[in-house]
Every structure is written in structure tokens, then in C-alpha cells.
Amino acid sequence: MLAQLLNGLQYSMLLFMLAVGLSVVFGLMNFVNLAHGTIYMIAAFCGLSAARSTGSFLFALVVGPAVAAALGAIFYATLLKRLQGQSPMKQVLVTFGLIFIGLDIVRMLWGDTPQSLPVPPVLEGSLEILGHVYPVYRMFIIVVGIAVFVSLWLLIESTRLGAVVRAGVDDKDMTAALGINVDLAFFVVFCLGCALAGLAGVVAAPLLQIYPGMDMAIIIPTLIVVVIGGPGRLFGAFGGSLLVGMSETLGAVFYPAFASFVIYLILALVLLVRPRGLFSVRGH
């Protein structure tokens, strides 16, 4: 049971690193970015190439988020600003098209064969927790996820950027009327969210296979996390990730016949009780 709880926590931290950027972007700009998972996939492959060329997993941890942030900046400047204020259907169609573009780019550069990144030697092996043996690398993912959550909480609660983001999520028009450049704050947050998606891609590489189409496998649970937790809320992304990650992991172990729709059942119940998400403060 302890091992499964830790596995659920590890999966939850991966979901959180993906969902937090998507959640804040949705809450700040009301923009549905289905291509968020594509950035995660491309960053994972770039991290793989960086690690293979240099032999350094640490270098891959730098390259993946950097590439993801650069892709986010390009996406923001070329498409996202033009789609601001457009209908959700147009946003979905454009970002859905980017998924296929990213898929073809990955296939042309890295091929169709699933690949994996070896666990770095310093993180190999296992450690003992309450009499149970658990892989060091999985614990590393948990630590990284918690560190990201604490860092983002400090950023949002203790800095001017965080105050602008919180104000923009609550009332963007009023914040802009006060002379605050909400668009610049959104750009920074958007690139940061993409960088975290890239970090998740590299961190997941030694644990999961990297393959074209891995973005579609992760974007659906990520979107469910955003809806359950409530868009625009750090604690919403964290709480939603824990709920979805634990439900999927424990459901697959104890109720495998029903595991495939457990998170959809939770999603339906949340939408019935709190349509804006469990942690949303708007629209009670």
C-alpha cells in the first residue's frame, strides 16, 4: 500500500508540473491550449538528444525547459495573441492542429520508435522507507514536484509578478485599468508554464518511454486536473493533480476493471457540485 501511495504521489507530481501552467493560462486569459502536451513531448525528445550528446542528465534538465520556454514564446507571439478573445472553438481547432504539426516534426527528427533515457547513475538504486524498498528516481520526481509547488507558491505570494497574476485571474479588466501590464505578466507566466511542461517531459523520460503521440496520452488527464482543481489556482492544480494521480494509480491496483473511467466519474461529480472547480473562488 505504501509503494502504491508513493507511485500515486509520483504520478501526481508529473501531472502537477504539466497542469499548473495550463491552469494559470486558462484562468488568466480563458485560453484553451491543447498544444501544451506537444511542448511536453518535444522537450522530452530534446532532453533525450542533449543527454545522449553530452552524457549529462543535468544538461538535459536545462535544455528541455529552455526549449519548451522558447517554443512557448514563439507560440505566444505568432498565434496566441491573435487568438486572444476569439471563440473557444477557434482556439481548440488551432491548438489541435499544432498537435499534428508537432507530431510530424518529432517523427521527422527522431522517428517512430519509442525511446528511453537511462536513469542517471547518481539516482539509480533504491532506498528504504518504513521497511519498504522504493526506487530513488521515483522519489526524486516527488521531491522535484514538491519543490516546484513551493517555489511557485513563494513566487505567487511574495512577488509583484505573483500579485499581478492573482489580480489578473480575479479581474483582468480592473487590473489593466490600474495601469498594470497584464499581457506582459501573462507572457512571462505562459513561458514559465511551458518550461515546467518541458521539465516534466525530461523528468519523465527515464521512467516512461518517449514516443510520438505521448502528448495525447498525457493531455487528457492534465485537462481533467485543471477542470477539477479550478482554472487559475495553484492549489487547484496541486489538489487536482493529487486527486487524479492517486485515483488512477490506486484504481488500477485495486479496481482494474473500473480504473479506466474512475477519473471521469470524479470529473462528472465535481462538475455537478462545483462547476468552476473544487478550489475556485469565483462563481460560488
C-alpha positions, 0 to 999 in steps of 0.5 A: 500500500505504501509503494502504491501511495508513493507511485500515486504521489509520483504520478501526481507530481508529473501531472502537477508540473504539466497542469499548473501552467495550463491552469494559470493560462486558462484562468488568466486569459480563458485560453484553451491550449491543447498544444501544451502536451506537444511542448511536453513531448518535444522537450522530452525528445530534446532532453533525450538528444542533449543527454545522449550528446553530452552524457549529462542528465543535468544538461538535459534538465536545462535544455528541455525547459529552455526549449519548451520556454522558447517554443512557448514564446514563439507560440505566444507571439505568432498565434496566441495573441491573435487568438486572444478573445476569439471563440473557444472553438477557434482556439481548440481547432488551432491548438489541435492542429499544432498537435499534428504539426508537432507530431510530424516534426518529432517523427521527422527528427527522431522517428517512430520508435519509442525511446528511453533515457537511462536513469542517471547513475547518481539516482539509480538504486533504491532506498528504504522507507518504513521497511519498504524498498522504493526506487530513488528516481521515483522519489526524486520526481516527488521531491522535484514536484514538491519543490516546484509547488513551493517555489511557485507558491513563494513566487505567487505570494511574495512577488509583484509578478505573483500579485499581478497574476492573482489580480489578473485571474480575479479581474483582468479588466480592473487590473489593466485599468490600474495601469498594470501590464497584464499581457506582459505578466501573462507572457512571462507566466505562459513561458514559465508554464511551458518550461515546467511542461518541458521539465516534466517531459525530461523528468519523465523520460527515464521512467516512461518511454518517449514516443510520438503521440505521448502528448495525447496520452498525457493531455487528457488527464492534465485537462481533467486536473485543471477542470477539477482543481479550478482554472487559475489556482495553484492549489487547484492544480496541486489538489487536482493533480493529487486527486487524479494521480492517486485515483488512477494509480490506486484504481488500477491496483485495486479496481482494474476493471473500473480504473479506466473511467474512475477519473471521469466519474470524479470529473462528472461529480465535481462538475455537478457540485462545483462547476468552476472547480473544487478550489475556485473562488469565483462563481460560488 
